[in-house]
């Protein structure tokens, strides 16, 4: 999965959650995305989520 696809999914997830973007959301977001896409490396998800938040 490309970084652009991950960025779109994480942005959509944050926007629909109703919460404000904070650094404390990093762990839950990474956990949710890694459960949805088990084939994507954890480091890639973390890197993209950190850049968004």
Biopython code that builds the backbone (N, CA, C, O; Angstrom):
import numpy as np
from Bio.PDB.StructureBuilder import StructureBuilder

atoms = [
    (1, "UNK", "N", (0.855, -1.172, 0.000)),
    (1, "UNK", "CA", (0.000, 0.000, 0.000)),
    (1, "UNK", "C", (0.898, 1.231, 0.000)),
    (1, "UNK", "O", (1.891, 1.284, 0.726)),
    (2, "UNK", "N", (0.553, 2.196, -0.800)),
    (2, "UNK", "CA", (1.388, 3.385, -0.908)),
    (2, "UNK", "C", (1.114, 4.356, 0.249)),
    (2, "UNK", "O", (0.101, 4.265, 0.943)),
    (3, "UNK", "N", (2.044, 5.271, 0.422)),
    (3, "UNK", "CA", (1.903, 6.272, 1.477)),
    (3, "UNK", "C", (0.709, 7.184, 1.229)),
    (3, "UNK", "O", (0.061, 7.638, 2.172)),
    (4, "UNK", "N", (0.422, 7.450, -0.032)),
    (4, "UNK", "CA", (-0.706, 8.326, -0.373)),
    (4, "UNK", "C", (-2.028, 7.683, 0.025)),
    (4, "UNK", "O", (-2.913, 8.356, 0.553)),
    (5, "UNK", "N", (-2.166, 6.389, -0.224)),
    (5, "UNK", "CA", (-3.388, 5.681, 0.166)),
    (5, "UNK", "C", (-3.534, 5.653, 1.685)),
    (5, "UNK", "O", (-4.628, 5.846, 2.216)),
    (6, "UNK", "N", (-2.425, 5.412, 2.376)),
    (6, "UNK", "CA", (-2.463, 5.427, 3.843)),
    (6, "UNK", "C", (-2.834, 6.801, 4.364)),
    (6, "UNK", "O", (-3.631, 6.926, 5.294)),
    (7, "UNK", "N", (-2.258, 7.832, 3.765)),
    (7, "UNK", "CA", (-2.541, 9.192, 4.202)),
    (7, "UNK", "C", (-4.019, 9.528, 4.035)),
    (7, "UNK", "O", (-4.617, 10.148, 4.914)),
    (8, "UNK", "N", (-4.609, 9.123, 2.914)),
    (8, "UNK", "CA", (-6.030, 9.369, 2.690)),
    (8, "UNK", "C", (-6.897, 8.630, 3.699)),
    (8, "UNK", "O", (-7.862, 9.186, 4.223)),
    (9, "UNK", "N", (-6.553, 7.384, 3.966)),
    (9, "UNK", "CA", (-7.352, 6.603, 4.916)),
    (9, "UNK", "C", (-7.239, 7.159, 6.338)),
    (9, "UNK", "O", (-8.239, 7.247, 7.049)),
    (10, "UNK", "N", (-6.036, 7.531, 6.750)),
    (10, "UNK", "CA", (-5.847, 8.063, 8.100)),
    (10, "UNK", "C", (-6.533, 9.416, 8.243)),
    (10, "UNK", "O", (-7.137, 9.698, 9.278)),
    (11, "UNK", "N", (-6.443, 10.247, 7.220)),
    (11, "UNK", "CA", (-7.114, 11.548, 7.259)),
    (11, "UNK", "C", (-8.618, 11.375, 7.366)),
    (11, "UNK", "O", (-9.270, 12.075, 8.140)),
    (12, "UNK", "N", (-9.172, 10.453, 6.600)),
    (12, "UNK", "CA", (-10.605, 10.173, 6.666)),
    (12, "UNK", "C", (-10.991, 9.655, 8.044)),
    (12, "UNK", "O", (-12.023, 10.046, 8.591)),
    (13, "UNK", "N", (-10.177, 8.788, 8.598)),
    (13, "UNK", "CA", (-10.439, 8.225, 9.917)),
    (13, "UNK", "C", (-10.431, 9.311, 10.995)),
    (13, "UNK", "O", (-11.288, 9.317, 11.878)),
    (14, "UNK", "N", (-9.475, 10.217, 10.924)),
    (14, "UNK", "CA", (-9.388, 11.305, 11.905)),
    (14, "UNK", "C", (-10.563, 12.262, 11.751)),
    (14, "UNK", "O", (-11.141, 12.699, 12.746)),
    (15, "UNK", "N", (-10.919, 12.589, 10.518)),
    (15, "UNK", "CA", (-12.018, 13.534, 10.285)),
    (15, "UNK", "C", (-13.364, 12.971, 10.718)),
    (15, "UNK", "O", (-14.194, 13.707, 11.252)),
    (16, "UNK", "N", (-13.594, 11.695, 10.502)),
    (16, "UNK", "CA", (-14.882, 11.105, 10.865)),
    (16, "UNK", "C", (-14.960, 10.731, 12.339)),
    (16, "UNK", "O", (-16.045, 10.444, 12.846)),
    (17, "UNK", "N", (-13.833, 10.728, 13.030)),
    (17, "UNK", "CA", (-13.847, 10.352, 14.443)),
    (17, "UNK", "C", (-14.506, 11.413, 15.314)),
    (17, "UNK", "O", (-15.080, 11.087, 16.353)),
    (18, "UNK", "N", (-14.430, 12.678, 14.905)),
    (18, "UNK", "CA", (-15.026, 13.741, 15.700)),
    (18, "UNK", "C", (-14.081, 14.318, 16.726)),
    (18, "UNK", "O", (-14.437, 15.276, 17.412)),
    (19, "UNK", "N", (-12.885, 13.764, 16.856)),
    (19, "UNK", "CA", (-11.899, 14.266, 17.799)),
    (19, "UNK", "C", (-10.958, 15.236, 17.097)),
    (19, "UNK", "O", (-10.811, 15.211, 15.875)),
    (20, "UNK", "N", (-10.321, 16.093, 17.898)),
    (20, "UNK", "CA", (-9.334, 17.004, 17.344)),
    (20, "UNK", "C", (-8.033, 16.255, 17.111)),
    (20, "UNK", "O", (-7.743, 15.265, 17.782)),
    (21, "UNK", "N", (-7.248, 16.741, 16.149)),
    (21, "UNK", "CA", (-5.951, 16.124, 15.870)),
    (21, "UNK", "C", (-5.004, 16.429, 17.024)),
    (21, "UNK", "O", (-4.682, 17.588, 17.286)),
    (22, "UNK", "N", (-4.568, 15.393, 17.703)),
    (22, "UNK", "CA", (-3.584, 15.544, 18.775)),
    (22, "UNK", "C", (-2.560, 14.428, 18.660)),
    (22, "UNK", "O", (-2.791, 13.414, 18.002)),
    (23, "UNK", "N", (-1.441, 14.633, 19.304)),
    (23, "UNK", "CA", (-0.387, 13.619, 19.285)),
    (23, "UNK", "C", (-0.810, 12.364, 20.048)),
    (23, "UNK", "O", (-0.283, 11.281, 19.794)),
    (24, "UNK", "N", (-1.745, 12.497, 20.969)),
    (24, "UNK", "CA", (-2.181, 11.326, 21.739)),
    (24, "UNK", "C", (-3.033, 10.370, 20.911)),
    (24, "UNK", "O", (-3.283, 9.243, 21.340)),
    (25, "UNK", "N", (-3.481, 10.797, 19.736)),
    (25, "UNK", "CA", (-4.258, 9.921, 18.853)),
    (25, "UNK", "C", (-3.369, 9.009, 18.025)),
    (25, "UNK", "O", (-3.874, 8.128, 17.329)),
    (26, "UNK", "N", (-2.066, 9.198, 18.085)),
    (26, "UNK", "CA", (-1.147, 8.455, 17.229)),
    (26, "UNK", "C", (-1.245, 6.949, 17.454)),
    (26, "UNK", "O", (-1.374, 6.191, 16.493)),
    (27, "UNK", "N", (-1.186, 6.516, 18.679)),
    (27, "UNK", "CA", (-1.216, 5.082, 18.981)),
    (27, "UNK", "C", (-2.541, 4.429, 18.565)),
    (27, "UNK", "O", (-2.510, 3.383, 17.916)),
    (28, "UNK", "N", (-3.700, 5.000, 18.909)),
    (28, "UNK", "CA", (-4.952, 4.369, 18.474)),
    (28, "UNK", "C", (-5.123, 4.329, 16.955)),
    (28, "UNK", "O", (-5.636, 3.351, 16.411)),
    (29, "UNK", "N", (-4.696, 5.388, 16.276)),
    (29, "UNK", "CA", (-4.817, 5.420, 14.820)),
    (29, "UNK", "C", (-3.940, 4.339, 14.192)),
    (29, "UNK", "O", (-4.377, 3.623, 13.290)),
    (30, "UNK", "N", (-2.705, 4.225, 14.671)),
    (30, "UNK", "CA", (-1.795, 3.205, 14.143)),
    (30, "UNK", "C", (-2.362, 1.817, 14.408)),
    (30, "UNK", "O", (-2.277, 0.940, 13.548)),
    (31, "UNK", "N", (-2.926, 1.613, 15.563)),
    (31, "UNK", "CA", (-3.501, 0.312, 15.909)),
    (31, "UNK", "C", (-4.676, -0.033, 15.006)),
    (31, "UNK", "O", (-4.780, -1.166, 14.534)),
    (32, "UNK", "N", (-5.561, 0.926, 14.761)),
    (32, "UNK", "CA", (-6.731, 0.678, 13.912)),
    (32, "UNK", "C", (-6.310, 0.341, 12.488)),
    (32, "UNK", "O", (-6.797, -0.623, 11.898)),
    (33, "UNK", "N", (-5.398, 1.149, 11.938)),
    (33, "UNK", "CA", (-4.983, 0.934, 10.552)),
    (33, "UNK", "C", (-4.208, -0.377, 10.421)),
    (33, "UNK", "O", (-4.354, -1.083, 9.423)),
    (34, "UNK", "N", (-3.389, -0.706, 11.415)),
    (34, "UNK", "CA", (-2.629, -1.952, 11.324)),
    (34, "UNK", "C", (-3.531, -3.179, 11.456)),
    (34, "UNK", "O", (-3.207, -4.239, 10.921)),
    (35, "UNK", "N", (-4.658, -3.049, 12.158)),
    (35, "UNK", "CA", (-5.610, -4.161, 12.213)),
    (35, "UNK", "C", (-6.339, -4.316, 10.888)),
    (35, "UNK", "O", (-6.632, -5.435, 10.466)),
    (36, "UNK", "N", (-6.630, -3.208, 10.234)),
    (36, "UNK", "CA", (-7.323, -3.264, 8.952)),
    (36, "UNK", "C", (-6.431, -3.800, 7.841)),
    (36, "UNK", "O", (-6.883, -4.549, 6.975)),
    (37, "UNK", "N", (-5.151, -3.408, 7.874)),
    (37, "UNK", "CA", (-4.215, -3.777, 6.808)),
    (37, "UNK", "C", (-3.014, -4.482, 7.433)),
    (37, "UNK", "O", (-1.998, -3.851, 7.724)),
    (38, "UNK", "N", (-3.136, -5.765, 7.633)),
    (38, "UNK", "CA", (-2.080, -6.520, 8.299)),
    (38, "UNK", "C", (-0.865, -6.740, 7.422)),
    (38, "UNK", "O", (0.206, -7.084, 7.923)),
    (39, "UNK", "N", (-1.014, -6.546, 6.123)),
    (39, "UNK", "CA", (0.107, -6.743, 5.219)),
    (39, "UNK", "C", (1.011, -5.510, 5.109)),
    (39, "UNK", "O", (2.105, -5.603, 4.552)),
    (40, "UNK", "N", (0.578, -4.369, 5.624)),
    (40, "UNK", "CA", (1.365, -3.134, 5.563)),
    (40, "UNK", "C", (2.314, -3.096, 6.758)),
    (40, "UNK", "O", (1.896, -3.377, 7.881)),
    (41, "UNK", "N", (3.584, -2.753, 6.536)),
    (41, "UNK", "CA", (4.537, -2.683, 7.648)),
    (41, "UNK", "C", (4.135, -1.642, 8.696)),
    (41, "UNK", "O", (3.644, -0.562, 8.366)),
    (42, "UNK", "N", (4.350, -1.987, 9.948)),
    (42, "UNK", "CA", (3.982, -1.125, 11.072)),
    (42, "UNK", "C", (4.742, 0.202, 11.014)),
    (42, "UNK", "O", (4.182, 1.250, 11.338)),
    (43, "UNK", "N", (5.994, 0.166, 10.608)),
    (43, "UNK", "CA", (6.796, 1.393, 10.530)),
    (43, "UNK", "C", (6.235, 2.360, 9.504)),
    (43, "UNK", "O", (6.261, 3.572, 9.720)),
    (44, "UNK", "N", (5.733, 1.852, 8.400)),
    (44, "UNK", "CA", (5.161, 2.712, 7.363)),
    (44, "UNK", "C", (3.899, 3.401, 7.874)),
    (44, "UNK", "O", (3.704, 4.593, 7.641)),
    (45, "UNK", "N", (3.051, 2.660, 8.563)),
    (45, "UNK", "CA", (1.826, 3.236, 9.118)),
    (45, "UNK", "C", (2.170, 4.297, 10.148)),
    (45, "UNK", "O", (1.571, 5.372, 10.160)),
    (46, "UNK", "N", (3.127, 4.002, 11.007)),
    (46, "UNK", "CA", (3.540, 4.946, 12.042)),
    (46, "UNK", "C", (4.091, 6.234, 11.428)),
    (46, "UNK", "O", (3.774, 7.328, 11.895)),
    (47, "UNK", "N", (4.913, 6.110, 10.386)),
    (47, "UNK", "CA", (5.542, 7.259, 9.742)),
    (47, "UNK", "C", (4.465, 8.169, 9.128)),
    (47, "UNK", "O", (4.519, 9.387, 9.293)),
    (48, "UNK", "N", (3.501, 7.586, 8.430)),
    (48, "UNK", "CA", (2.461, 8.380, 7.780)),
    (48, "UNK", "C", (1.551, 9.018, 8.812)),
    (48, "UNK", "O", (1.202, 10.191, 8.681)),
    (49, "UNK", "N", (1.163, 8.274, 9.830)),
    (49, "UNK", "CA", (0.280, 8.814, 10.868)),
    (49, "UNK", "C", (0.966, 9.950, 11.626)),
    (49, "UNK", "O", (0.325, 10.948, 11.958)),
    (50, "UNK", "N", (2.234, 9.810, 11.894)),
    (50, "UNK", "CA", (2.973, 10.852, 12.604)),
    (50, "UNK", "C", (3.065, 12.121, 11.769)),
    (50, "UNK", "O", (3.000, 13.223, 12.314)),
    (51, "UNK", "N", (3.213, 11.983, 10.460)),
    (51, "UNK", "CA", (3.283, 13.163, 9.599)),
    (51, "UNK", "C", (1.950, 13.891, 9.533)),
    (51, "UNK", "O", (1.926, 15.110, 9.365)),
    (52, "UNK", "N", (0.844, 13.172, 9.661)),
    (52, "UNK", "CA", (-0.481, 13.792, 9.615)),
    (52, "UNK", "C", (-0.804, 14.481, 10.930)),
    (52, "UNK", "O", (-1.323, 15.597, 10.947)),
    (53, "UNK", "N", (-0.494, 13.807, 12.030)),
    (53, "UNK", "CA", (-0.826, 14.363, 13.337)),
    (53, "UNK", "C", (0.274, 15.288, 13.798)),
    (53, "UNK", "O", (0.184, 15.861, 14.884)),
]
sb = StructureBuilder()
sb.init_structure("model")
sb.init_model(0)
sb.init_chain("A")
sb.init_seg("    ")
for serial, (resi, resn, name, xyz) in enumerate(atoms, 1):
    if name == "N":
        sb.init_residue(resn, " ", resi, " ")
    sb.init_atom(name, np.array(xyz, "f"), 0.0, 1.0, " ", f" {name:<3s}", serial, name[0])
structure = sb.get_structure()
